[in-house]
């Protein structure tokens, strides 16, 4: 197949990890006879510096014209006091493309039990999916304002926003262990009470899937007490943002987690969960596996190339088992070493 991929390297380690994902995609193309064509545009802090906006019009237009979008990372302390932060570019991109469901798999890879802060017997078998609502909640609610003495953020959800992301979670659970935990704060927040009511109503369409409601503070605790007990977690924007970072620590490193942002129609957006990590940018030690696994999600969800996606995921597992690991996982490999190793595993299967 032929596919157009927009690359948005972004800030910090973004360009470094994105380069390795492209290396792996090229190996996939060579092995399976596909052709991926790439276009690169600016986003985040680099776009602020060059164009005065974190999402230039040409970048948004290029995203709309692409079959899929692959992003590195945005942000950094350099822009902490800018009138508009780099992260606003990512939020705007998700909103403009209508991407309302963010899928974040958290899987403990074989051989990484020691990288988790949890005991091996607690973390072993961890394999769950966080489905995070992306375009509602505190990040987009209005009014949003502040002065030197007061600040206001607004947490708003509509029934439609909750229903559509809940449906994504239930559909995902059907392909897994058929268990959904809906996470909210219904003992305090009106928005969470609506969330719970709508999820209950949507669950009736999926009688083969078990639904359990859980308060977000309980979920945060259970993620470290019994992470393997979860299958699919569906939650609102802010809770999902926080819980997915906790999930990254559970499985060993935030550098491992990929994500897919989906909507009703393409293009969809793929990016690692980690940030721009400016403290290690340019040193060649960033973990590219989250970005490589995001490319695998792109193969699965945007291009319907399930065999190719599984091949990338298996190549990642092999590389980790063999000890090709960046310093965050206790290894000595450089960013490029990991990308080369994954691409080589894919090519080796051809011979």
Buried (B, 14 or more C-beta within 10 A) or exposed (E): EEBBBBBBBBBBBBBBBBBBBBBBBBBBBBBBEBEBEBBBBBBBBBBBBEBEBBBBEEBBEBBEEBBBBBBBBBBBEBBEEEEBBBBBBBBBBBBEBBBBBBBBBBBBBEBBBEBBEBEEEBBBEBBBBBBBBBBBBBBBBEEEEEEEEEEEBEBBBEEEBBBBBBBBBBBBBEEBBBBBBBBBBBEEBEBBBBBBEBBEEBBEEBEEBBBEBBBBEEBBEBBBEEBBEBBBBBBBBBBBBBBBBBBBBBBBBBBBBBBBBBBEEBBBBBBBBBBBBBEBBEEBBBBBBBBBBBBBBBBBBBBEBEEBBEBBBBBBBBBBEEEBBBBBBEBEBBBBBBBBBBBBBBBEEEE
